[in-house]
Structure formats: structure tokens, C-alpha cells
Amino acid sequence: MVLLMGSMLIFLFSFISKRKHLLATLLSLEGLMLMIFGVLFWVSSMVSFSNFVLIFLTLTACEGALGLSLLVSLVRTHGGDNFNSLNALQC
């Protein structure tokens, strides 16, 4: 449990500090969701609410797919995942 909480803090710090590239932000967000899933799975083994854990896992997969599609769209339109290139929008 301590390992999960430590990993969660590392991914949270990475999510806050890596704001220049969308791919790094999405990867740290996915790691954070994986750690939250681990905590929920550990708690659900003691308490019976496994349906919530499955719903959370489904929503996490949908969030990952949406983030990946936004990343592909951003790379196709702007040529990279750098957030600084979004300020100069081309009309």
C-alpha cells in the first residue's frame, strides 16, 4: 500500500511538472489512474464493491483512448505535441 501511495505521488508530481508536452502529460495521467486503480482494487478485496472498480477501469480506458485521439489530431494539425505551438493558431 505504501508503494502504491508513493507511486501515486510521483505520478502526480510528474503530471503537474510536465506541462509542455501533451504525451508526457497523458502518460503521467495514465500512470496516476493505474495507481488509483491499484488502490481501489486493494480496498475492494476487503470490501465488496468490485462493480465500481470495473466501471472505473472502463472510464480510464475511455479516457486513454480520448487522449490518444486528441494527441494524434494535434500532431496532424500542428506538427507536434508541444503546447507552445498551440498559441500561434493558423486560420
C-alpha positions in Angstrom: 0.0 0.0 0.0 2.9 2.4 0.8 4.4 1.6 -2.6 1.1 2.4 -4.4 0.8 5.7 -2.5 4.4 6.6 -3.2 4.0 5.9 -6.9 0.8 7.9 -6.9 2.6 10.9 -5.5 5.4 10.5 -8.1 2.9 10.4 -11.0 1.0 13.4 -9.5 4.2 15.4 -9.3 5.1 14.4 -12.9 1.6 15.4 -14.1 2.0 18.8 -12.5 5.5 19.5 -13.6 5.5 18.1 -17.2 3.1 20.6 -18.8 5.0 21.4 -22.1 4.3 18.2 -24.0 0.9 16.5 -24.3 2.4 13.0 -24.5 4.2 13.3 -21.2 1.1 14.7 -19.5 -1.0 11.9 -20.9 1.5 9.2 -19.8 1.7 10.6 -16.3 -2.1 10.8 -16.1 -2.4 7.1 -17.2 0.1 6.1 -14.6 -1.9 8.1 -11.9 -5.1 6.3 -13.0 -3.3 2.9 -12.8 -2.2 3.6 -9.3 -5.7 4.7 -8.3 -7.0 1.5 -9.8 -4.5 -0.4 -7.7 -5.6 1.3 -4.5 -9.3 0.7 -5.4 -8.5 -3.0 -6.2 -6.7 -3.4 -2.9 -9.6 -1.8 -1.0 -12.2 -3.8 -2.9 -10.6 -7.1 -1.9 -11.5 -6.2 1.7 -14.9 -4.6 1.0 -17.3 -5.8 -1.7 -17.7 -3.0 -4.2 -16.0 -4.6 -7.2 -18.6 -3.2 -9.7 -17.3 0.3 -9.0 -13.7 -0.9 -9.8 -14.8 -2.3 -13.2 -16.7 0.9 -14.0 -13.6 3.0 -13.0 -11.4 0.8 -15.2 -13.8 1.2 -18.2 -13.8 5.0 -17.8 -10.0 5.0 -17.5 -9.8 3.1 -20.8 -12.1 5.6 -22.5 -10.0 8.5 -21.1 -6.9 6.9 -22.6 -8.5 6.5 -26.0 -9.8 10.0 -26.0 -6.4 11.4 -25.0 -4.6 9.4 -27.7 -7.1 10.6 -30.4 -6.5 14.2 -29.3 -2.8 13.6 -29.4 -3.0 12.2 -33.0 -5.2 15.1 -34.1 -2.9 17.7 -32.5 0.2 16.1 -34.2 -1.6 16.1 -37.6 -2.7 19.7 -37.4 0.3 21.4 -35.7 3.2 19.0 -36.3 4.0 18.2 -32.7 2.7 17.8 -29.2 4.3 20.9 -27.8 1.8 23.2 -26.2 3.7 26.3 -27.3 2.8 25.7 -30.9 -0.9 26.0 -30.0 -0.6 29.7 -29.2 0.1 30.5 -32.9 -3.1 29.1 -34.4 -3.3 29.2 -38.2 -6.6 30.2 -39.7 
